[in-house]
Amino acid sequence: IEAFGGQALTFAGDVSNEADVEAMIRTVVDAWGTVDVLVNNAVITQDGLLMRMKKSQWQEVINLNLTSVFLCMQAAAKIMTMKKKGRIINITLVIGQVANVGQANYSAAKAGVIGLTKSVAREYASRNITLNTFTLDSGRLGLLEEVVGLVEFLALNPAANTSLGRVFTVDGGMAM
């Protein structure tokens, strides 16, 4: 980011831990005075068939892939609602739409992010805060350029001001 003329901060923490999320947001506000854009993109998998899955496997995946999105959105939205402006972008994988054997926990978490995005988009629409998500196929070549372009559009382009609760799919037709 800095090599391209931007500013960046690093923060070590666990985005599924409320205290760490609040400290991260505080660090951003202390450095830049506000939060304009939040991109949620944390991922963990612990695959296993449902009949053999331990509750700890279920909970760890739900915590990092879904609860972290809730915590980060809630913390950033506190800042965004005060200024009545902000953009939240949640990145998921297509597994939340098409599912995979042995990934019940992961599929549930990613599908949950989609539902969470749509619901919270309705809550914050009147406050000029947009929330959107997009699903990816992690095996696609050229994906990085496509993702960066879509994040840039949703985060910065005035044409995205009315994009609320949308699920954009960048998966080469995998979810068709």
C-alpha positions as a printed NumPy array, in Angstrom:
array([[  0.   ,   0.   ,   0.   ],
       [  2.74 ,   2.445,   0.951],
       [  4.705,   1.549,  -2.189],
       [  1.746,   2.87 ,  -4.191],
       [  1.524,   6.109,  -2.216],
       [ -1.061,   5.086,   0.367],
       [ -0.94 ,   4.849,   4.111],
       [ -1.096,   1.591,   6.029],
       [ -1.155,   0.309,   9.572],
       [ -0.565,  -3.181,  10.826],
       [ -2.33 ,  -4.583,  13.828],
       [ -1.86 ,  -8.017,  15.369],
       [ -4.99 ,  -9.445,  16.903],
       [ -7.831, -11.915,  16.713],
       [-10.823, -10.543,  14.797],
       [-13.1  , -13.024,  16.547],
       [-12.196, -11.415,  19.888],
       [-14.278,  -8.358,  20.754],
       [-11.511,  -6.613,  22.734],
       [ -9.023,  -7.054,  19.873],
       [-11.516,  -5.688,  17.344],
       [-12.244,  -2.655,  19.486],
       [ -8.502,  -2.042,  19.92 ],
       [ -7.984,  -2.344,  16.156],
       [-10.713,   0.198,  15.405],
       [ -9.355,   2.498,  18.124],
       [ -5.884,   2.27 ,  16.508],
       [ -7.338,   3.298,  13.134],
       [ -9.339,   6.182,  14.62 ],
       [ -6.309,   7.381,  16.611],
       [ -4.191,   7.385,  13.447],
       [ -6.694,   8.739,  10.895],
       [ -9.607,  10.135,  12.876],
       [-12.236,   7.88 ,  11.327],
       [-13.107,   4.65 ,   9.557],
       [-14.349,   5.09 ,   5.994],
       [-14.17 ,   1.544,   4.63 ],
       [-14.148,  -1.871,   6.259],
       [-13.245,  -5.008,   4.314],
       [-13.858,  -8.302,   6.123],
       [-11.809, -11.143,   4.68 ],
       [-10.8  , -13.501,   7.5  ],
       [-10.79 , -17.23 ,   6.699],
       [-10.186, -20.457,   8.578],
       [-11.228, -23.993,   7.702],
       [-11.385, -27.137,   9.775],
       [-12.919, -29.667,   7.436],
       [-14.586, -32.867,   8.49 ],
       [-17.759, -34.806,   7.965],
       [-20.581, -33.675,  10.25 ],
       [-20.777, -37.038,  11.995],
       [-17.117, -36.715,  13.037],
       [-16.887, -32.979,  13.522],
       [-16.033, -31.856,  17.02 ],
       [-17.908, -28.931,  18.5  ],
       [-14.575, -27.103,  18.776],
       [-14.068, -27.419,  14.998],
       [-17.551, -26.04 ,  14.409],
       [-17.113, -23.167,  16.862],
       [-13.656, -22.051,  15.721],
       [-14.786, -21.835,  12.095],
       [-18.028, -20.019,  12.972],
       [-16.14 , -17.62 ,  15.269],
       [-13.51 , -16.59 ,  12.743],
       [-15.611, -16.69 ,   9.578],
       [-18.89 , -15.257,  10.891],
       [-18.624, -13.804,  14.397],
       [-15.579, -11.761,  13.365],
       [-17.619, -10.146,  10.577],
       [-20.338,  -9.237,  13.108],
       [-17.792,  -7.771,  15.553],
       [-15.873,  -5.782,  12.934],
       [-19.048,  -4.442,  11.301],
       [-20.479,  -3.435,  14.661],
       [-17.286,  -1.626,  15.728],
       [-16.779,   0.171,  12.408],
       [-20.465,   1.08 ,  12.092],
       [-20.305,   2.953,  15.425],
       [-17.841,   5.349,  13.803],
       [-19.601,   5.422,  10.436],
       [-23.033,   6.231,  11.904],
       [-21.654,   9.299,  13.675],
       [-20.558,  10.772,  10.352],
       [-23.43 ,   9.199,   8.36 ],
       [-21.12 ,   7.708,   5.783],
       [-19.228,   4.478,   5.241],
       [-18.695,   1.37 ,   3.175],
       [-18.531,  -2.208,   4.434],
       [-17.461,  -5.015,   2.125],
       [-17.597,  -8.642,   3.195],
       [-15.673, -11.217,   1.191],
       [-16.786, -14.84 ,   1.236],
       [-16.141, -17.922,  -0.833],
       [-18.689, -19.52 ,  -3.121],
       [-18.927, -22.411,  -0.638],
       [-21.585, -20.375,   1.178],
       [-23.793, -20.758,  -1.912],
       [-22.937, -24.194,  -3.304],
       [-21.429, -26.065,  -0.323],
       [-18.837, -28.862,  -0.194],
       [-18.831, -32.245,   1.473],
       [-16.985, -32.032,   4.773],
       [-17.393, -28.279,   5.123],
       [-20.689, -27.89 ,   6.988],
       [-19.123, -25.423,   9.43 ],
       [-17.465, -23.359,   6.718],
       [-20.518, -23.4  ,   4.427],
       [-22.773, -22.316,   7.297],
       [-20.424, -19.473,   8.259],
       [-20.094, -18.138,   4.715],
       [-23.845, -18.413,   4.061],
       [-24.301, -16.579,   7.362],
       [-22.114, -13.715,   6.145],
       [-24.418, -13.302,   3.151],
       [-27.526, -13.156,   5.35 ],
       [-25.825, -10.873,   7.858],
       [-24.796,  -8.488,   5.073],
       [-28.312,  -8.263,   3.662],
       [-29.945,  -7.712,   7.046],
       [-27.481,  -5.097,   8.266],
       [-27.569,  -3.315,   4.89 ],
       [-31.239,  -2.613,   5.566],
       [-30.421,  -1.3  ,   9.054],
       [-27.801,   1.168,   7.873],
       [-29.185,   2.253,   4.492],
       [-30.773,   5.384,   5.979],
       [-27.415,   6.311,   7.501],
       [-25.609,   6.338,   4.125],
       [-23.607,   3.228,   4.985],
       [-23.466,   0.627,   2.245],
       [-22.896,  -3.062,   2.92 ],
       [-22.213,  -5.593,   0.199],
       [-20.567,  -8.948,  -0.122],
       [-19.01 , -10.92 ,  -2.859],
       [-18.318, -14.572,  -3.204],
       [-15.178, -15.972,  -4.746],
       [-13.925, -19.213,  -6.176],
       [-10.485, -19.438,  -4.578],
       [ -9.1  , -21.624,  -7.375],
       [ -9.56 , -19.139, -10.209],
       [ -6.582, -17.672, -12.043],
       [ -6.559, -13.889, -12.278],
       [ -8.793, -13.625,  -9.235],
       [ -6.695, -11.017,  -7.433],
       [ -7.183,  -8.404, -10.151],
       [-10.921,  -9.072, -10.257],
       [-11.239,  -8.817,  -6.474],
       [ -9.177,  -5.639,  -6.221],
       [-11.287,  -4.01 ,  -8.925],
       [-14.546,  -4.896,  -7.232],
       [-13.345,  -3.811,  -3.778],
       [-12.125,  -0.526,  -5.244],
       [-15.479,   0.061,  -6.945],
       [-17.536,  -0.707,  -3.842],
       [-15.221,   1.269,  -1.541],
       [-14.571,   4.385,  -3.571],
       [-16.832,   4.807,  -6.59 ],
       [-19.825,   7.132,  -6.148],
       [-21.743,   4.823,  -8.503],
       [-21.76 ,   2.251,  -5.674],
       [-23.675,   4.581,  -3.328],
       [-26.944,   2.782,  -4.022],
       [-25.517,  -0.732,  -3.948],
       [-26.991,  -2.185,  -0.775],
       [-27.032,  -5.771,   0.396],
       [-25.831,  -7.104,  -2.908],
       [-24.05 , -10.407,  -3.376],
       [-21.574, -10.123,  -6.216],
       [-20.276, -13.436,  -7.485],
       [-16.714, -13.678,  -8.851],
       [-16.5  , -17.385,  -9.461],
       [-16.359, -18.076, -13.194],
       [-19.881, -19.511, -13.134],
       [-19.279, -22.041, -10.356],
       [-22.507, -21.085,  -8.53 ],
       [-24.688, -21.085, -11.656]])
